Amino acid sequence: MFIPGMYVSMITFPGVVVHELAHQLFCRWLKVPVFKVVYYQFDNPAGYVLHERPKQQWKSLFISIGPFFINTLLGILIALPAALPIASFSNPGFIDIVLLYLGVSIAMHAFPSRGDAEVIWSSIREEGTPMWLKILAYPVVGLIHLVAIGSFFWLDAIYGVAVTIGFPKLLVALCS
């Protein structure tokens, strides 16, 4: 089933907002000036953060992959109170459904975009980039592009469900 990305981002807009907030937070934490933030818009891209180009290339890497960590963690934390009862086969209530929706929509926007990959790529190709950073970043760029292809096959949604429902089920199984 093919649904254009704009409709997916409209339905899962909380994830888009958190994704852009994560970029902004990493800019702030790494002391990279931010010029403009669009948390959500009915256009492509659905959101973006314009910031100064960091002087240290490693900062570009962390700003670009920051949403992976923030969205994943926040998605799990928000969905956890609802996913635990569901994992133990209880009937979900309205609040459980809302928390799961928020958790899944946030977690499914954890993957960096192709635009994020391009930022990393251009940054690490600069003269003077340390070899350790290139060794770390080249596979990350490739992985981002593979995941972008996978999103056509709903990999982002599968990831969102896996971390927000699968992770609590694993916790329940381990604690039983």
C-alpha positions as CSV (number, residue, x, y, z in Angstrom):
1,M,0.0,0.0,0.0
2,F,1.5,3.3,-1.1
3,I,0.6,6.5,0.8
4,P,2.5,9.7,-0.2
5,G,5.0,10.9,2.4
6,M,3.1,14.2,2.9
7,Y,0.0,12.3,4.2
8,V,2.1,10.1,6.4
9,S,3.8,13.2,7.9
10,M,0.4,14.8,8.4
11,I,-0.9,11.8,10.4
12,T,2.3,11.4,12.3
13,F,3.1,15.1,12.8
14,P,4.2,14.8,16.4
15,G,7.1,12.7,15.2
16,V,8.1,15.4,12.7
17,V,8.0,18.1,15.4
18,V,10.2,16.0,17.8
19,H,12.6,15.2,14.9
20,E,13.2,18.9,14.2
21,L,13.3,19.7,17.9
22,A,16.0,17.0,18.3
23,H,18.1,18.7,15.6
24,Q,17.6,22.0,17.3
25,L,18.6,20.5,20.7
26,F,21.8,19.1,19.4
27,C,22.6,22.4,17.8
28,R,22.1,24.1,21.2
29,W,24.1,21.4,23.1
30,L,27.0,21.7,20.6
31,K,26.8,25.5,20.6
32,V,26.0,25.7,16.9
33,P,23.9,28.9,16.1
34,V,20.4,28.2,14.7
35,F,18.9,30.6,12.2
36,K,15.5,29.2,11.6
37,V,13.3,26.3,12.8
38,V,10.2,25.0,11.1
39,Y,8.8,22.3,13.3
40,Y,6.0,21.4,10.8
41,Q,4.6,22.6,7.5
42,F,2.3,21.1,4.9
43,D,5.1,20.9,2.3
44,N,8.2,18.9,1.5
45,P,10.2,18.8,3.7
46,A,7.7,18.7,6.5
47,G,10.1,20.4,8.8
48,Y,13.7,21.7,8.9
49,V,16.3,23.4,11.0
50,L,18.7,25.9,9.4
51,H,21.9,26.3,11.4
52,E,25.4,27.6,10.9
53,R,27.8,25.1,9.4
54,P,29.8,23.7,12.4
55,K,33.6,24.3,12.3
56,Q,34.2,20.7,13.6
57,Q,32.8,18.1,11.2
58,W,31.9,15.7,14.1
59,K,29.3,18.2,15.2
60,S,27.5,17.9,11.8
61,L,27.3,14.1,12.3
62,F,25.8,14.5,15.8
63,I,23.3,17.2,14.8
64,S,22.2,15.0,11.8
65,I,21.8,11.7,13.8
66,G,20.5,13.4,16.9
67,P,16.8,12.6,16.1
68,F,17.6,8.9,16.0
69,F,18.4,9.0,19.7
70,I,15.9,11.6,20.9
71,N,12.9,10.2,18.9
72,T,13.6,6.6,19.8
73,L,14.0,7.3,23.5
74,L,11.0,9.7,23.7
75,G,8.8,7.3,21.7
76,I,9.6,4.5,24.0
77,L,9.1,6.6,27.2
78,I,5.7,7.9,26.0
79,A,4.4,4.6,24.8
80,L,5.7,2.5,27.7
81,P,2.8,3.1,30.2
82,A,0.4,2.0,27.5
83,A,2.5,-0.7,25.9
84,L,3.1,-2.6,29.1
85,P,-0.6,-3.4,29.7
86,I,-1.0,-4.3,26.1
87,A,2.1,-6.5,26.2
88,S,0.4,-8.4,29.2
89,F,-2.8,-8.7,27.1
90,S,-4.9,-6.2,28.9
91,N,-7.6,-4.2,27.1
92,P,-6.2,-0.8,26.1
93,G,-8.2,2.3,27.1
94,F,-8.5,5.6,25.2
95,I,-5.4,7.0,27.0
96,D,-3.4,3.9,26.0
97,I,-4.3,4.4,22.4
98,V,-3.3,8.0,22.5
99,L,0.0,7.2,24.1
100,L,0.7,4.5,21.6
101,Y,-0.1,6.8,18.7
102,L,2.2,9.4,20.1
103,G,5.0,6.9,20.8
104,V,4.8,5.2,17.5
105,S,4.6,8.5,15.5
106,I,7.6,9.9,17.3
107,A,9.7,6.8,17.1
108,M,8.9,6.3,13.4
109,H,10.5,9.7,12.6
110,A,13.7,8.7,14.4
111,F,15.6,8.0,11.2
112,P,17.7,10.8,9.7
113,S,16.6,12.0,6.4
114,R,18.4,12.0,3.1
115,G,19.0,15.7,3.6
116,D,20.7,14.8,6.9
117,A,22.9,12.3,5.1
118,E,23.9,15.0,2.5
119,V,24.9,17.3,5.4
120,I,27.1,14.6,6.8
121,W,28.5,13.7,3.4
122,S,29.5,17.2,2.5
123,S,31.0,17.8,6.0
124,I,33.2,14.7,6.0
125,R,34.5,15.4,2.5
126,E,36.0,18.6,3.6
127,E,39.8,18.9,3.7
128,G,41.2,18.1,7.1
129,T,38.5,15.8,8.2
130,P,40.0,13.3,10.7
131,M,40.2,9.7,9.4
132,W,38.4,8.3,12.4
133,L,35.4,10.5,11.5
134,K,35.4,9.3,7.9
135,I,35.5,5.7,9.1
136,L,32.5,6.3,11.4
137,A,30.5,8.6,9.1
138,Y,30.7,6.8,5.7
139,P,28.7,3.8,6.9
140,V,26.2,6.0,8.6
141,V,25.6,7.9,5.4
142,G,25.1,4.6,3.6
143,L,22.8,3.3,6.3
144,I,20.7,6.5,6.1
145,H,20.2,6.0,2.4
146,L,19.3,2.3,2.8
147,V,16.7,3.2,5.5
148,A,15.3,5.9,3.2
149,I,14.7,3.2,0.6
150,G,13.3,1.0,3.3
151,S,10.8,3.7,4.3
152,F,9.0,3.0,0.9
153,F,8.4,-0.5,2.4
154,W,7.2,1.0,5.8
155,L,10.5,0.4,7.6
156,D,10.1,3.6,9.6
157,A,6.6,2.5,10.8
158,I,7.9,-1.0,11.5
159,Y,10.7,0.5,13.6
160,G,8.3,2.7,15.5
161,V,6.0,-0.2,16.4
162,A,9.0,-2.4,17.2
163,V,10.6,0.0,19.7
164,T,7.3,1.2,21.3
165,I,5.5,-2.2,21.5
166,G,8.2,-4.8,20.9
167,F,10.6,-3.4,23.5
168,P,8.0,-3.4,26.3
169,K,7.0,-7.0,25.4
170,L,10.6,-8.0,25.6
171,L,10.8,-6.3,29.0
172,V,7.7,-8.2,30.2
173,A,9.1,-11.5,28.9
174,L,12.5,-10.9,30.6
175,C,10.9,-10.0,33.9
176,S,8.5,-13.0,33.9
